[in-house]
Amino acid sequence: MIRVNGSEISEETIGREMQYHPADSREEAWENAAMALVVRELLIQQADQQAVVAPAPTGEEDESTEEERQIDALLKQELQVPEPDREACRRFYDNNKSRFRKPDRFQVAHILLPASPEEEIARESVRVQAQELLDILLATPERFGPLAREHSACPSKEEDGDLGWVMKGQTVPEFETFLYEAVPGQLIPIPVPTPYGYHVVDVKAREGGEEIDFEEAKETIAAYLQEQAWRRAVRQYISILAGQADIEGLEIEAAGSPLVQ
């Protein structure tokens, strides 16, 4: 049994909370759930002690609970986090320039020949077929559209296999890897394997990677630094509450734990 200033947190409550804390083991998930409930109880007790009232929901789409709104009101009342100034934003920008680049995007067309990873014989047959199509296209690239319409299992075949512009995260990782290694304006010289089958891929163009200047990035940086400062302040506040509380059944080091997200 876990108690926070005499208030019990039951095993049943911890069990229900575990679904929100996936981990490598049941023991780790249990501990993470228990710690989250202890932190929540500390904050609710403090809010009740200070007579903090939960504000009304902000609108119909606000799905937060009364308890969550009460905790949020408490933290906003107790914590004052200064906004980062221009100098701090500039320093962060100069030290992390690799973060501030326009995302790569690729103009791609493909021909998909389907086969699942479990179908080894069918998959090898599809690979051979994809290689045959690729050999034809390496000699006569102008035939890509007609061959896509004839052979591709992707709806893009109606557009001659054209997928338009795609960015990181819009295709499966196996496909993305080949895009980043491809030479723009050329066919990828081997059939591209993915869980869907094999693809014959034409990377028509690539854009992006250019550096974003400070003026364009400063608002994003300021928001990020503000969020980080807020998280540090919350952790410190929880650490103070934990140090003042009588917590039984669980050791908690709130200041160093990622409990408040």
C-alpha positions in Angstrom: 0.0 0.0 0.0 1.3 3.5 -0.9 0.2 6.5 1.2 0.8 10.2 0.6 0.2 12.1 3.8 -2.1 9.4 4.9 -4.1 9.2 1.7 -3.9 5.7 0.3 -3.2 4.7 -3.4 -4.4 1.2 -3.9 -2.9 -1.6 -6.0 -6.1 -1.5 -8.1 -5.6 2.2 -8.9 -2.0 1.6 -9.8 -3.0 -1.3 -12.0 -5.4 1.0 -14.0 -2.8 3.7 -14.3 -0.2 1.2 -15.7 -1.8 1.3 -19.2 -0.5 4.9 -19.6 3.1 4.0 -18.7 4.4 1.3 -21.2 7.8 -0.1 -20.2 10.1 -2.9 -20.8 8.9 -4.8 -17.8 5.8 -5.0 -15.7 7.8 -3.9 -12.6 9.0 -0.8 -14.4 5.5 0.0 -15.6 4.2 -0.5 -12.1 6.8 1.8 -10.6 6.2 4.5 -13.2 2.5 4.4 -12.6 2.9 4.5 -8.9 5.2 7.5 -9.1 2.8 9.3 -11.4 -0.1 8.8 -8.9 2.1 9.9 -6.0 2.9 13.1 -7.9 -0.7 13.7 -8.8 -1.8 13.2 -5.2 0.9 15.6 -4.0 -0.4 18.3 -6.4 -4.1 17.7 -5.7 -3.4 17.9 -1.9 -1.5 21.1 -2.4 -4.3 22.6 -4.6 -6.9 21.7 -2.0 -4.8 23.1 0.8 -4.6 26.4 -1.1 -8.3 26.3 -2.1 -7.4 26.3 -5.8 -10.6 25.8 -7.9 -10.5 24.1 -11.2 -11.5 26.5 -14.0 -14.4 25.6 -16.3 -13.5 23.7 -19.5 -12.3 26.0 -22.3 -14.7 24.6 -24.8 -16.5 21.5 -26.1 -13.3 20.0 -27.3 -11.6 20.3 -23.9 -11.5 16.7 -22.6 -9.4 17.5 -19.5 -10.7 16.3 -16.2 -11.6 18.6 -13.3 -8.5 17.3 -11.4 -6.2 18.0 -14.4 -7.6 21.6 -14.6 -7.1 22.1 -10.9 -3.5 20.9 -11.1 -2.9 23.2 -14.0 -4.3 26.2 -12.2 -2.1 25.4 -9.1 1.0 25.3 -11.2 0.2 28.5 -13.0 -0.4 30.2 -9.7 2.7 28.9 -8.0 5.3 29.0 -10.8 6.6 32.1 -12.5 8.8 31.3 -15.5 10.4 34.3 -17.3 10.3 34.3 -21.1 13.7 33.7 -22.7 15.3 36.9 -24.1 16.7 37.4 -27.6 20.2 36.7 -26.4 19.3 33.3 -24.9 17.5 32.4 -28.1 20.4 33.5 -30.2 22.8 31.5 -28.1 20.7 28.4 -28.5 20.5 28.9 -32.2 24.2 29.3 -32.6 24.9 26.1 -30.6 22.3 24.0 -32.4 22.3 25.1 -36.0 21.9 21.6 -37.3 18.4 21.6 -35.9 17.4 24.6 -38.0 17.2 23.3 -41.5 14.3 23.0 -43.9 13.2 19.4 -44.1 14.2 17.4 -47.1 11.5 16.5 -49.5 11.5 14.2 -52.5 9.5 14.2 -55.7 9.0 10.5 -56.3 7.3 8.1 -58.7 7.2 4.3 -58.1 5.9 1.0 -59.4 4.8 -1.3 -56.6 4.9 -5.0 -57.0 3.3 -6.5 -53.9 4.5 -9.4 -51.8 4.4 -9.8 -48.0 7.7 -10.6 -46.1 6.2 -14.0 -45.2 5.8 -15.1 -48.8 9.4 -15.9 -49.6 8.9 -17.6 -53.0 6.4 -15.0 -54.2 8.6 -12.2 -52.9 11.6 -13.5 -54.8 9.5 -13.8 -58.0 8.4 -10.2 -57.5 12.0 -9.0 -57.0 12.9 -10.6 -60.3 10.0 -9.0 -62.0 10.9 -5.6 -60.5 14.5 -6.0 -61.7 13.2 -6.8 -65.2 11.1 -3.6 -65.2 14.0 -1.6 -63.9 16.3 -2.9 -66.6 13.7 -1.8 -69.2 13.4 1.7 -67.6 17.2 2.2 -67.3 17.3 1.8 -71.1 14.0 3.6 -71.8 13.1 5.9 -68.9 10.2 7.5 -70.9 8.2 4.3 -70.4 7.9 4.7 -66.6 4.3 6.0 -66.8 2.9 3.3 -69.0 4.7 0.6 -67.1 3.4 2.0 -63.8 -0.2 2.0 -65.1 0.2 -1.6 -66.3 2.1 -3.2 -63.4 1.8 -1.1 -60.2 -0.4 -2.2 -57.3 -0.5 1.3 -55.8 -3.4 3.7 -56.6 -0.7 6.2 -57.8 -0.6 4.1 -61.0 -3.4 6.3 -62.2 -1.0 9.2 -62.1 1.8 7.3 -63.8 3.1 6.2 -60.4 3.6 9.8 -59.3 3.6 10.1 -55.5 4.2 13.9 -55.6 6.4 15.4 -52.9 7.0 13.2 -49.9 8.8 14.1 -46.6 10.4 12.2 -43.8 7.7 10.2 -42.0 5.3 10.0 -44.9 6.7 6.6 -46.2 8.0 3.5 -44.5 11.6 3.7 -43.1 12.9 1.2 -45.7 11.6 3.4 -48.5 13.0 6.6 -46.9 16.5 5.1 -46.6 16.8 4.7 -50.3 15.4 8.2 -51.0 18.2 9.8 -48.9 20.8 7.7 -50.8 19.4 8.3 -54.2 20.7 10.6 -56.9 17.9 13.1 -57.8 16.8 12.9 -61.4 17.7 9.2 -61.7 16.1 5.8 -61.0 17.2 4.0 -57.9 19.4 1.3 -59.5 18.0 -1.7 -57.6 14.5 -2.8 -56.6 13.6 -1.2 -53.2 12.3 -3.8 -50.7 9.6 -2.8 -48.1 7.1 -4.8 -46.2 4.7 -4.1 -49.0 6.8 -5.7 -51.7 9.4 -4.4 -54.2 9.3 -0.9 -55.7 10.9 0.5 -58.8 11.6 4.1 -57.8 12.3 7.2 -59.8 13.5 10.1 -57.6 12.7 13.1 -59.8 14.0 15.8 -57.5 15.1 16.7 -54.0 14.7 19.9 -52.1 15.4 21.1 -48.6 18.3 21.0 -46.2 18.8 24.8 -46.4 19.6 26.5 -43.1 16.7 28.4 -41.5 17.9 31.9 -40.4 17.7 33.1 -36.8 14.9 35.5 -37.4 12.7 32.8 -38.8 13.6 30.4 -36.0 13.5 32.6 -33.0 9.8 32.2 -32.1 10.1 28.4 -32.2 13.3 28.6 -30.1 11.6 30.9 -27.6 8.7 28.5 -27.2 11.0 25.6 -26.8 13.2 27.3 -24.1 10.0 28.5 -22.3 8.7 24.9 -22.3 12.0 23.5 -20.9 12.1 26.2 -18.2 8.5 25.3 -17.2 9.3 21.6 -17.0 12.4 22.4 -14.8 10.3 24.6 -12.5 7.6 21.9 -12.2 10.1 19.2 -11.3 11.6 21.5 -8.7 8.2 22.3 -7.3 7.3 18.6 -7.0 10.7 17.9 -5.4 9.8 20.5 -2.7 6.3 19.0 -2.1 7.8 15.5 -2.0 10.4 16.6 0.6 7.7 18.1 2.8 5.3 15.1 2.5 5.0 11.8 4.4 5.2 9.2 1.6 5.0 5.6 2.5 5.6 2.5 0.2 7.6 4.2 -2.5 10.8 6.1 -2.7 10.4 9.1 -4.9 13.0 11.5 -6.3 10.7 13.8 -8.1 13.3 16.3 -9.1 15.1 13.8 -11.3 12.1 11.9 -12.7 10.2 12.5 -15.9 6.8 12.4 -14.2 5.3 15.6 -15.4 5.2 15.7 -19.2 
